[in-house]
């Protein structure tokens, strides 16, 4: 039985990782089917951490393809699974859940709520010493503030996050932050020009 559980865990985790790759393809439906299969296997193992990660990744895929209601459902399941856990890696996975919820809200027209989720993620990351979680939260604070039109704040958070990025593996995040910073500067410049010409 232990070997079977281990095999299901490996299979479920592997499928979850495979399904995450669909965020860079156009085949949303197939990605969701692979996630659903991964989750079925992981539920059999009762591995809360891997289940939360799978729901988080599925929520991110759904957000990428603008299926915001479905993303909230997936991320809500992730939160409910780890609600009472004190295990460090589960707490870190739930920090990621709040970050993904921030992205859902910011992308679906509710950037104020996006700021709330990102701020919650940042504070919990600071409390638990989770460096990567705080970086992700700063990135999402930059995005949410940009979407809200708070360009000064967007620049501030983008700058904070950029100053903390060291690993070259984070090139995609760095690119996104530089984009937020640049578009915020352009928006501020345009606003100043409008005021001058008024």
RAVENVEN-V203684 format. One line per field, one symbol per residue. ss: DSSP state (H for helix, E for strand, C for the rest). phi: phi as a letter, one per 20 degrees, with the letter a starting at -180 (. if undefined). A space follows every 50 residues. Layout:
# RAVENVEN-V203684
ss->???
phi->???
This chain:
# RAVENVEN-V203684
ss->CHHHHHHHHHHHHHHHHHHHHHHHCCCHHHHHHHHHHHHHHHHHHCCHHH HHHHHHHHHHHHHHCCCHHHHHHHHHHHHHHHCCCCCHHHHHHHHHHHHH HHHHHHHCCCHHHHHHHHHHHHHHHHHHCCHHHHHHHHHHHHHHHHHHCC HHHHHHHHHHHHHHCCCHHHHHHHHHHHHHHHHHHHHHHHHHHHHHHC
phi->.ffffffffffffffffffffffddddfgfgffffffgfgffffelegff ffffffffffgffgemeffffffffffgfffdgdedfgffffffffgfff fffgffedncfffffgfffffffffffdmegfffgffffffffffffene fffgfffffffffefcfffegffgffffffffffffffffffffffef
